């Protein structure tokens, strides 16, 4: 049985990533543009430089925009919030709107 053409890794949803980047810039009043957020760059620390307060505000904005609940006590948060791409993939798999 051949697995040609199938992949275990889903293709990134580029439209969702662009929409989410705009949401991040808007919700957090960042002094950068959505286009300047690299999909795989870290959102926290040395990457985009977000902090824990930003995480709370971003979780609220994501909940309002996509219906995805992001809980502060979720042990997967370090993976979910690792980058724009990882956050978009999580939203794509859990969104209600």
N, CA, C and O of each residue as an XYZ file, in Angstrom:
388
protein
N       0.842     -1.171      0.000
C       0.000      0.000      0.000
C       0.893      1.241      0.000
O       1.725      1.415      0.891
N       0.720      2.077     -0.974
C       1.548      3.267     -1.118
C       0.932      4.458     -0.390
O      -0.284      4.649     -0.382
N       1.811      5.251      0.220
C       1.355      6.454      0.923
C       1.775      7.710      0.165
O       1.843      8.794      0.744
N       2.053      7.564     -1.118
C       2.475      8.702     -1.922
C       1.373      9.755     -1.929
O       0.198      9.449     -2.131
N       1.774     10.983     -1.706
C       0.817     12.074     -1.730
C       0.153     12.346     -0.396
O      -0.513     13.369     -0.242
N       0.317     11.456      0.574
C      -0.278     11.745      1.881
C       0.829     12.192      2.821
O       1.986     11.792      2.692
N       0.449     13.008      3.745
C       1.429     13.560      4.673
C       0.846     13.575      6.074
O      -0.335     13.858      6.270
N       1.692     13.265      7.041
C       1.243     13.267      8.430
C       1.094     14.696      8.952
O       0.382     14.936      9.927
N       1.768     15.638      8.300
C       1.730     17.033      8.730
C       0.789     17.799      7.814
O       0.957     17.794      6.594
N      -0.193     18.449      8.399
C      -1.147     19.227      7.609
C      -0.465     20.461      7.043
O       0.426     21.043      7.661
N      -0.901     20.841      5.867
C      -0.382     22.066      5.262
C      -0.868     23.258      6.087
O      -2.004     23.259      6.562
N      -0.023     24.265      6.259
C      -0.462     25.444      7.013
C      -1.587     26.169      6.284
O      -1.608     26.231      5.055
N      -2.514     26.711      7.056
C      -3.622     27.497      6.520
C      -3.133     28.947      6.445
O      -3.206     29.693      7.421
N      -2.638     29.323      5.275
C      -2.014     30.640      5.126
C      -3.004     31.784      5.312
O      -2.643     32.842      5.828
N      -4.252     31.576      4.892
C      -5.262     32.617      5.078
C      -5.550     32.818      6.562
O      -5.689     33.951      7.024
N      -5.639     31.720      7.304
C      -5.861     31.819      8.745
C      -4.659     32.460      9.424
O      -4.825     33.281     10.326
N      -3.459     32.099      9.007
C      -2.253     32.710      9.583
C      -2.257     34.220      9.371
O      -1.942     34.975     10.291
N      -2.609     34.665      8.176
C      -2.640     36.105      7.885
C      -3.704     36.797      8.725
O      -3.466     37.877      9.267
N      -4.876     36.181      8.835
C      -5.961     36.734      9.644
C      -5.554     36.800     11.114
O      -5.807     37.794     11.794
N      -4.927     35.742     11.591
C      -4.487     35.683     12.987
C      -3.384     36.707     13.257
O      -3.364     37.324     14.322
N      -2.482     36.891     12.317
C      -1.424     37.901     12.481
C      -2.047     39.288     12.623
O      -1.614     40.088     13.451
N      -3.072     39.567     11.804
C      -3.763     40.868     11.920
C      -4.441     40.992     13.281
O      -4.421     42.060     13.892
N      -5.043     39.899     13.755
C      -5.691     39.906     15.067
C      -4.673     40.178     16.178
O      -4.946     40.956     17.092
N      -3.511     39.546     16.101
C      -2.461     39.732     17.108
C      -2.024     41.198     17.146
O      -1.939     41.796     18.219
N      -1.752     41.765     15.988
C      -1.304     43.165     15.918
C      -2.374     44.097     16.475
O      -2.074     45.013     17.240
N      -3.620     43.856     16.087
C      -4.722     44.705     16.532
C      -5.011     44.542     18.019
O      -5.104     45.533     18.743
N      -5.152     43.307     18.477
C      -5.531     43.047     19.867
C      -4.469     43.519     20.849
O      -4.783     43.946     21.960
N      -3.204     43.440     20.429
C      -2.115     43.791     21.346
C      -1.514     45.156     21.046
O      -0.529     45.553     21.669
N      -2.103     45.880     20.090
C      -1.615     47.208     19.704
C      -0.112     47.203     19.456
O       0.618     48.048     19.976
N       0.339     46.245     18.658
C       1.773     46.119     18.389
C       2.237     47.177     17.408
O       1.470     47.649     16.569
N       3.507     47.541     17.525
C       4.096     48.518     16.621
C       4.791     47.804     15.472
O       5.879     48.199     15.053
N       4.174     46.777     14.978
C       4.666     46.031     13.828
C       3.470     45.751     12.938
O       2.329     45.947     13.357
N       3.709     45.303     11.732
C       2.598     44.959     10.857
C       2.397     43.449     10.865
O       3.301     42.691     11.215
N       1.226     43.033     10.482
C       0.921     41.605     10.429
C       1.878     40.894      9.477
O       2.287     39.762      9.738
N       2.233     41.543      8.387
C       3.120     40.946      7.391
C       4.535     40.725      7.929
O       5.278     39.898      7.402
N       4.903     41.460      8.973
C       6.242     41.324      9.554
C       6.350     40.170     10.543
O       7.448     39.862     11.009
N       5.232     39.526     10.872
C       5.266     38.404     11.805
C       5.565     37.134     11.016
O       4.732     36.660     10.243
N       6.755     36.592     11.219
C       7.150     35.363     10.523
C       6.355     34.195     11.106
O       6.271     34.056     12.326
N       5.770     33.351     10.245
C       4.901     32.273     10.717
C       5.541     31.328     11.734
O       4.850     30.801     12.606
N       6.846     31.110     11.630
C       7.480     30.145     12.525
C       8.366     30.790     13.581
O       9.029     30.087     14.343
N       8.385     32.112     13.636
C       9.172     32.801     14.658
C       8.467     32.682     16.006
O       7.237     32.651     16.058
N       9.227     32.616     17.090
C       8.600     32.542     18.420
C       7.742     33.779     18.692
O       8.117     34.896     18.334
N       6.586     33.566     19.329
C       5.739     34.695     19.702
C       6.240     35.355     20.981
O       6.050     36.555     21.179
N       6.875     34.578     21.841
C       7.333     35.091     23.139
C       8.849     35.171     23.166
O       9.532     34.553     22.349
N       9.367     35.945     24.121
C      10.813     36.041     24.289
C      11.475     36.743     23.127
O      11.054     37.826     22.719
N      12.506     36.129     22.598
C      13.342     36.739     21.569
C      12.616     36.941     20.241
O      13.059     37.739     19.416
N      11.524     36.243     20.025
C      10.785     36.390     18.770
C      10.023     37.698     18.731
O      10.621     38.771     18.651
N       8.702     37.611     18.789
C       7.844     38.787     18.740
C       7.908     39.574     20.044
O       7.540     40.749     20.085
N       8.372     38.929     21.106
C       8.573     39.622     22.369
C       7.345     39.741     23.243
O       7.290     40.608     24.115
N       6.349     38.880     23.027
C       5.145     38.937     23.851
C       5.440     38.446     25.264
O       6.406     37.717     25.492
N       4.588     38.858     26.215
C       4.748     38.422     27.604
C       3.459     37.774     28.097
O       2.533     37.564     27.313
N       3.393     37.458     29.377
C       2.241     36.722     29.914
C       0.947     37.535     29.851
O      -0.127     36.962     29.663
N       1.030     38.841     30.002
C      -0.163     39.687     29.877
C      -0.662     39.640     28.433
O      -1.864     39.551     28.184
N       0.275     39.699     27.490
C      -0.098     39.587     26.079
C      -0.785     38.248     25.810
O      -1.737     38.180     25.032
N      -0.302     37.187     26.453
C      -0.899     35.858     26.261
C      -2.359     35.851     26.700
O      -3.211     35.272     26.026
N      -2.645     36.487     27.816
C      -4.023     36.556     28.303
C      -4.906     37.349     27.338
O      -6.018     36.928     27.020
N      -4.408     38.491     26.878
C      -5.171     39.312     25.945
C      -5.372     38.578     24.616
O      -6.443     38.652     24.015
N      -4.333     37.872     24.164
C      -4.423     37.132     22.915
C      -5.412     35.978     23.039
O      -6.185     35.722     22.115
N      -5.394     35.283     24.168
C      -6.339     34.180     24.389
C      -7.778     34.693     24.336
O      -8.648     34.033     23.768
N      -8.034     35.862     24.921
C      -9.369     36.456     24.896
C      -9.770     36.829     23.465
O     -10.900     36.573     23.048
N      -8.850     37.430     22.721
C      -9.140     37.817     21.337
C      -9.407     36.594     20.468
O     -10.306     36.618     19.628
N      -8.635     35.524     20.660
C      -8.823     34.286     19.902
C     -10.182     33.677     20.234
O     -10.878     33.178     19.349
N     -10.552     33.719     21.502
C     -11.846     33.182     21.926
C     -12.989     33.927     21.250
O     -13.932     33.313     20.751
N     -12.897     35.254     21.235
C     -13.946     36.071     20.619
C     -14.009     35.873     19.110
O     -15.096     35.784     18.537
N     -12.851     35.803     18.466
C     -12.812     35.733     17.006
C     -13.100     34.339     16.458
O     -13.736     34.203     15.413
N     -12.635     33.304     17.156
C     -12.707     31.953     16.594
C     -13.477     30.954     17.459
O     -13.699     29.818     17.040
N     -13.880     31.363     18.646
C     -14.602     30.445     19.515
C     -13.728     29.366     20.124
O     -14.233     28.328     20.553
N     -12.432     29.595     20.167
C     -11.485     28.618     20.721
C     -11.085     29.070     22.119
O     -10.576     30.176     22.301
N     -11.316     28.218     23.093
C     -10.946     28.540     24.468
C      -9.506     28.115     24.726
O      -9.162     26.945     24.557
N      -8.672     29.053     25.131
C      -7.280     28.787     25.490
C      -7.151     29.041     26.982
O      -7.287     30.171     27.450
N      -6.888     27.971     27.717
C      -6.833     28.079     29.177
C      -5.398     28.279     29.653
O      -4.463     27.680     29.121
N      -5.241     29.128     30.663
C      -3.904     29.418     31.170
C      -3.250     28.207     31.823
O      -2.024     28.154     31.930
N      -4.054     27.222     32.264
C      -3.484     26.049     32.928
C      -3.292     24.857     31.982
O      -3.021     23.747     32.439
N      -3.431     25.076     30.673
C      -3.246     23.995     29.701
C      -1.754     23.723     29.539
O      -0.987     24.621     29.191
N      -1.347     22.485     29.791
C       0.074     22.139     29.705
C       0.600     22.194     28.263
O       1.811     22.144     28.050
N      -0.286     22.295     27.282
C       0.139     22.381     25.880
C       0.412     23.818     25.437
O       0.821     24.030     24.296
N       0.202     24.798     26.292
C       0.329     26.198     25.882
C       1.686     26.528     25.278
O       1.762     27.305     24.327
N       2.755     25.955     25.810
C       4.077     26.270     25.251
C       4.173     25.836     23.789
O       4.889     26.460     23.005
N       3.456     24.770     23.414
C       3.428     24.340     22.011
C       2.416     25.149     21.209
O       2.698     25.560     20.083
N       1.234     25.378     21.787
C       0.180     26.126     21.083
C       0.653     27.535     20.737
O       0.454     28.003     19.616
N       1.279     28.207     21.700
C       1.716     29.594     21.527
C       3.164     29.703     21.044
O       3.748     30.785     21.115
N       3.746     28.626     20.562
C       5.147     28.658     20.142
C       5.380     29.631     18.987
O       6.395     30.326     18.953
N       4.442     29.679     18.046
C       4.595     30.541     16.870
C       3.219     30.851     16.295
O       2.214     30.261     16.694
N       3.193     31.769     15.370
C       1.955     32.086     14.654
C       1.410     30.825     13.988
O       0.208     30.566     14.033
N       2.291     30.045     13.372
C       1.871     28.829     12.666
C       1.269     27.812     13.628
O       0.240     27.211     13.318
N       1.891     27.607     14.792
C       1.364     26.612     15.732
C       0.032     27.070     16.318
O      -0.863     26.252     16.530
N      -0.110     28.361     16.581
C      -1.373     28.882     17.094
C      -2.472     28.756     16.034
O      -3.601     28.381     16.352
N      -2.145     29.067     14.785
C      -3.120     28.941     13.703
C      -3.538     27.483     13.519
O      -4.713     27.206     13.281
N      -2.598     26.556     13.624
C      -2.933     25.133     13.480
C      -3.854     24.686     14.600
O      -4.787     23.919     14.363
N      -3.607     25.153     15.821
C      -4.480     24.803     16.951
C      -5.897     25.352     16.729
O      -6.890     24.659     16.945
N      -5.959     26.598     16.296
C      -7.261     27.227     16.037
C      -7.990     26.473     14.926
O      -9.188     26.214     15.043
N      -7.293     26.121     13.862
C      -7.909     25.414     12.736
C      -8.540     24.102     13.192
O      -9.576     23.691     12.670
N      -7.917     23.452     14.162
C      -8.430     22.178     14.638
C      -9.514     22.269     15.697
O     -10.160     21.270     16.014
N      -9.720     23.464     16.247
C     -10.656     23.610     17.368
C     -11.679     24.724     17.202
O     -12.506     24.924     18.092
N     -11.649     25.441     16.115
C     -12.502     26.622     15.989
C     -13.975     26.262     15.873
O     -14.341     25.213     15.342
N     -14.812     27.164     16.387
C     -16.262     27.016     16.280
C     -16.860     28.116     15.406
O     -18.045     28.070     15.076
N     -16.042     29.113     15.027
C     -16.508     30.164     14.122
C     -15.409     30.489     13.114
O     -15.594     31.351     12.256
